[in-house]
Amino acid sequence: MAHTAPTASVLPPAPWKSLFKQHVSKMKTPQFVFSTLDVAPPGAPAPYVPRARYCIFRGFWTELLENPHSKAPRNPKVYESDLPMFTTDVRMEKVGQIFRTGAGHADKKEQTQGSGGGGPVEAVWWCEESGTQWRIKGRAFVVAKDVEGNEESSGVRTLKSEVGKRMRIVDESREKEWSWARELTAIFDAQSPVIQGSFKAPPPGQPVQAPYDSENLQLGATVSDPEDPIARQNFRVVIIVPDSVEQINLSDPATARRYRYTFDESGDTRANAGWKTEELWP
């Protein structure tokens, strides 16, 4: 199953994507607030509590930009998507939250170490240069090194099904050449040596007095090998599958508008699915 291809979509690009890319490209740093849900502590008045942090937008899944410094092989240009992605460390709390609130309700650490997830998330960009806020609501899926292998876990199957049906094929003749694992490695390789090295830092959130693998983990490490075993063990890509996108244009108070784009897959086939656009007061 080393090169399992997704069941790709025939949908056109999302109507919001081009302007979103334009606005984000003008930001000094394409950072956004990424919110998840976590299981509430015992006795809390609600079953879930919100958790938020800043992350760095790394582009759209399957559309990794060319990087002259990359050493790892790249996939051919076979797919496009409207799926924002970012990178994270599996040891960060957000990964477990994505799994615990997904359909599988993973509640054990070992169930959150591979690919899968599907928990509800929200991502918000404030593009000050354009006077526009973008809010994306949907589900998040995690890509790990187990994404291709001799056997597929239920998490891998869920990832490939849910993400795959939102990928658009642009070169059918090379579809069998495209690899999930190659894409994952190429995204890791596209990060700077310092960012790659951050995946070899001491355990995030652990007290500094607690013991850890000090021989292999240290602050300020740099990595130049796209297959570095320690860094790659902790490296993950998170893909957001949008169900709703809101653009709030506040650049001119006299003409301010909110646009809501909602993905509708209620048709008989994916070919009948698509985005519905509403113009709203801000």
C-alpha positions as CSV (number, residue, x, y, z in Angstrom):
1,M,0.0,0.0,0.0
2,A,3.1,2.2,-0.4
3,H,1.5,4.6,-2.9
4,T,-2.2,4.5,-2.1
5,A,-3.9,7.2,-4.1
6,P,-6.9,9.1,-2.8
7,T,-10.3,9.1,-4.4
8,A,-9.9,12.6,-5.7
9,S,-12.6,15.1,-6.2
10,V,-13.7,16.9,-9.4
11,L,-14.7,20.1,-7.6
12,P,-13.4,23.4,-8.9
13,P,-11.2,25.5,-6.5
14,A,-13.0,27.0,-3.6
15,P,-14.3,30.5,-4.4
16,W,-12.5,32.0,-1.4
17,K,-9.1,30.4,-1.9
18,S,-7.5,32.9,-4.4
19,L,-8.3,36.0,-2.2
20,F,-7.3,34.2,1.0
21,K,-3.9,33.4,-0.5
22,Q,-3.5,37.0,-1.7
23,H,-4.3,38.4,1.8
24,V,-2.1,35.9,3.7
25,S,0.8,36.5,1.3
26,K,0.9,40.1,2.4
27,M,1.3,39.2,6.1
28,K,4.7,39.6,7.7
29,T,4.3,36.2,9.2
30,P,1.4,34.0,8.1
31,Q,0.4,33.1,11.7
32,F,-3.1,32.3,12.8
33,V,-4.9,31.2,16.0
34,F,-5.7,27.5,16.0
35,S,-8.4,26.4,18.4
36,T,-9.3,22.9,19.5
37,L,-11.6,21.3,22.0
38,D,-10.3,19.3,25.0
39,V,-12.1,17.1,27.4
40,A,-13.1,19.1,30.5
41,P,-11.8,18.2,33.9
42,P,-14.1,16.3,36.3
43,G,-16.9,18.5,37.7
44,A,-16.7,21.1,34.9
45,P,-20.1,22.5,33.8
46,A,-19.5,21.6,30.2
47,P,-18.0,18.4,28.7
48,Y,-15.4,20.2,26.6
49,V,-13.2,23.3,27.0
50,P,-11.6,25.5,24.3
51,R,-7.8,25.6,23.7
52,A,-6.1,28.1,21.4
53,R,-2.6,28.9,20.3
54,Y,-0.7,30.6,17.4
55,C,0.5,28.4,14.5
56,I,2.2,29.1,11.2
57,F,0.3,28.5,8.0
58,R,2.4,26.3,5.7
59,G,0.3,26.5,2.6
60,F,-2.3,24.1,1.2
61,W,-2.0,20.3,1.3
62,T,-0.5,18.9,-2.0
63,E,0.7,22.4,-3.0
64,L,4.1,22.6,-1.4
65,L,6.0,25.5,-2.8
66,E,9.4,24.9,-4.5
67,N,12.4,25.2,-2.2
68,P,15.9,25.3,-3.8
69,H,17.4,24.1,-0.5
70,S,15.3,20.9,-0.3
71,K,17.1,17.6,-0.5
72,A,14.2,15.2,-0.3
73,P,12.4,13.9,-3.5
74,R,9.2,15.8,-4.4
75,N,5.9,14.5,-5.6
76,P,4.9,15.4,-9.1
77,K,2.2,18.0,-9.5
78,V,-0.8,15.6,-9.4
79,Y,-3.2,17.2,-6.9
80,E,-4.5,20.5,-5.7
81,S,-6.6,21.2,-2.6
82,D,-8.3,23.9,-0.5
83,L,-7.0,22.3,2.7
84,P,-4.8,24.6,4.9
85,M,-1.9,22.8,6.7
86,F,0.7,23.5,9.4
87,T,3.3,21.4,11.1
88,T,3.5,20.4,14.8
89,D,5.2,18.2,17.3
90,V,3.2,15.0,18.3
91,R,4.1,15.8,21.9
92,M,2.1,19.0,21.8
93,E,-1.3,18.9,23.4
94,K,-3.2,19.9,20.3
95,V,-2.5,16.5,18.7
96,G,-4.2,14.6,21.4
97,Q,-7.1,17.0,21.4
98,I,-7.6,16.5,17.6
99,F,-7.8,12.7,18.2
100,R,-9.9,12.7,21.4
101,T,-12.6,14.9,19.9
102,G,-12.7,13.0,16.6
103,A,-15.2,10.3,15.7
104,G,-12.8,7.7,17.1
105,H,-12.6,9.4,20.6
106,A,-9.0,8.2,21.1
107,D,-8.4,8.3,24.9
108,K,-5.0,6.6,25.1
109,K,-1.7,8.1,24.2
110,E,-0.8,5.2,21.9
111,Q,-3.9,5.9,19.8
112,T,-2.7,9.5,19.1
113,Q,0.8,8.7,17.8
114,G,-0.1,7.8,14.2
115,S,-2.2,9.3,11.4
116,G,-5.9,10.1,11.9
117,G,-7.9,12.4,14.1
118,G,-10.8,14.4,12.8
119,G,-11.7,16.6,15.8
120,P,-13.5,19.9,15.3
121,V,-11.2,22.9,15.0
122,E,-11.3,26.6,14.1
123,A,-8.5,28.8,12.6
124,V,-8.5,32.6,12.5
125,W,-6.2,34.9,10.5
126,W,-6.2,38.7,11.0
127,C,-4.7,40.1,7.8
128,E,-4.0,43.6,9.0
129,E,-2.5,44.6,5.6
130,S,-5.8,43.8,3.9
131,G,-8.1,44.8,6.8
132,T,-9.7,41.3,6.6
133,Q,-10.3,38.6,9.1
134,W,-10.5,35.0,7.9
135,R,-12.2,32.3,10.0
136,I,-12.1,28.6,8.9
137,K,-14.2,26.0,10.7
138,G,-13.8,22.4,10.1
139,R,-12.0,19.2,11.1
140,A,-8.3,18.5,11.5
141,F,-6.4,15.4,10.5
142,V,-2.9,14.4,11.4
143,V,-0.3,12.9,9.0
144,A,2.4,10.7,10.6
145,K,5.0,8.3,9.2
146,D,2.6,5.4,9.3
147,V,0.6,7.0,6.5
148,E,2.1,4.4,4.1
149,G,3.1,0.9,5.0
150,N,2.2,-2.8,4.7
151,E,-0.9,-2.4,6.8
152,E,-3.2,0.6,7.1
153,S,-4.6,1.5,10.5
154,S,-8.2,2.8,10.9
155,G,-6.7,6.3,11.4
156,V,-4.8,6.1,8.1
157,R,-7.9,4.9,6.3
158,T,-9.9,7.8,7.8
159,L,-7.3,10.3,6.9
160,K,-7.0,9.2,3.3
161,S,-10.8,9.0,2.9
162,E,-11.7,12.4,4.4
163,V,-8.7,14.3,3.0
164,G,-8.6,12.4,-0.3
165,K,-12.1,13.3,-1.3
166,R,-11.3,17.0,-1.0
167,M,-8.1,16.7,-3.2
168,R,-8.5,17.6,-6.9
169,I,-6.6,15.7,-9.5
170,V,-4.8,17.9,-12.1
171,D,-2.6,15.3,-13.8
172,E,-4.3,11.9,-14.0
173,S,-1.5,10.4,-16.0
174,R,0.9,10.6,-13.0
175,E,-1.6,9.7,-10.2
176,K,0.1,6.4,-9.4
177,E,3.4,8.2,-8.8
178,W,2.1,10.4,-6.0
179,S,2.9,9.3,-2.4
180,W,1.6,10.4,0.9
181,A,4.9,9.5,2.6
182,R,6.9,11.5,0.1
183,E,4.7,14.5,0.6
184,L,5.2,14.3,4.4
185,T,9.0,14.1,4.0
186,A,9.1,17.0,1.5
187,I,7.1,19.2,3.9
188,F,9.6,18.4,6.7
189,D,12.5,19.1,4.4
190,A,11.0,22.4,3.4
191,Q,11.4,23.7,7.0
192,S,14.5,25.6,8.1
193,P,17.2,23.6,10.0
194,V,16.2,25.4,13.2
195,I,12.5,24.5,12.8
196,Q,13.5,20.9,12.0
197,G,15.7,20.9,15.0
198,S,12.8,22.0,17.2
199,F,11.4,18.5,16.9
200,K,14.5,17.3,18.9
201,A,13.8,19.7,21.8
202,P,13.1,18.3,25.3
203,P,9.5,17.2,26.0
204,P,7.2,20.2,25.7
205,G,5.4,21.2,28.9
206,Q,7.5,18.8,31.0
207,P,9.1,20.2,34.2
208,V,12.8,20.9,33.5
209,Q,13.7,18.9,36.6
210,A,12.1,15.7,35.3
211,P,14.4,13.2,33.5
212,Y,14.4,13.0,29.7
213,D,16.6,11.7,26.9
214,S,19.2,14.4,27.2
215,E,21.6,12.6,24.8
216,N,19.2,13.0,21.8
217,L,17.0,16.0,22.9
218,Q,18.2,19.5,23.4
219,L,17.2,23.1,22.9
220,G,18.6,25.0,19.9
221,A,19.4,21.8,17.8
222,T,19.6,22.1,14.0
223,V,18.8,19.3,11.5
224,S,19.8,19.0,7.9
225,D,18.8,15.4,7.3
226,P,15.2,14.9,6.0
227,E,15.2,11.4,7.5
228,D,16.6,12.4,10.9
229,P,15.1,9.6,13.1
230,I,14.5,11.6,16.3
231,A,13.0,14.7,14.6
232,R,10.9,12.6,12.2
233,Q,9.5,10.6,15.1
234,N,8.0,13.8,16.5
235,F,7.1,15.6,13.3
236,R,3.5,15.8,12.2
237,V,1.5,17.7,9.5
238,V,-2.0,18.8,10.4
239,I,-4.5,19.3,7.6
240,I,-7.6,21.4,8.1
241,V,-10.7,20.2,6.1
242,P,-12.9,23.3,5.9
243,D,-16.6,23.0,6.3
244,S,-17.2,26.8,6.7
245,V,-15.1,29.8,5.8
246,E,-15.9,33.4,6.8
247,Q,-14.2,36.5,5.3
248,I,-14.9,39.8,7.2
249,N,-13.7,42.8,5.2
250,L,-13.2,45.7,7.5
251,S,-10.9,47.8,5.2
252,D,-13.6,50.4,4.7
253,P,-16.3,51.0,7.4
254,A,-18.7,52.3,4.8
255,T,-18.7,49.1,2.7
256,A,-17.8,46.5,5.4
257,R,-19.1,43.0,4.6
258,R,-19.0,39.4,5.9
259,Y,-19.0,36.6,3.3
260,R,-19.7,33.1,4.5
261,Y,-18.7,30.1,2.3
262,T,-20.3,26.8,3.3
263,F,-19.3,23.5,1.9
264,D,-22.2,21.4,0.8
265,E,-21.7,17.7,0.1
266,S,-25.3,16.7,0.2
267,G,-25.5,15.9,-3.5
268,D,-25.8,12.4,-4.9
269,T,-22.1,12.5,-5.8
270,R,-19.1,14.6,-5.0
271,A,-19.5,16.2,-8.4
272,N,-22.7,17.7,-7.1
273,A,-21.0,19.1,-4.0
274,G,-19.6,22.5,-3.7
275,W,-19.5,25.9,-1.9
276,K,-22.5,28.1,-1.1
277,T,-21.7,31.8,-0.7
278,E,-23.7,34.3,1.4
279,E,-23.2,38.0,1.7
280,L,-23.8,39.2,5.3
281,W,-23.6,42.3,7.4
282,P,-20.3,42.4,9.3
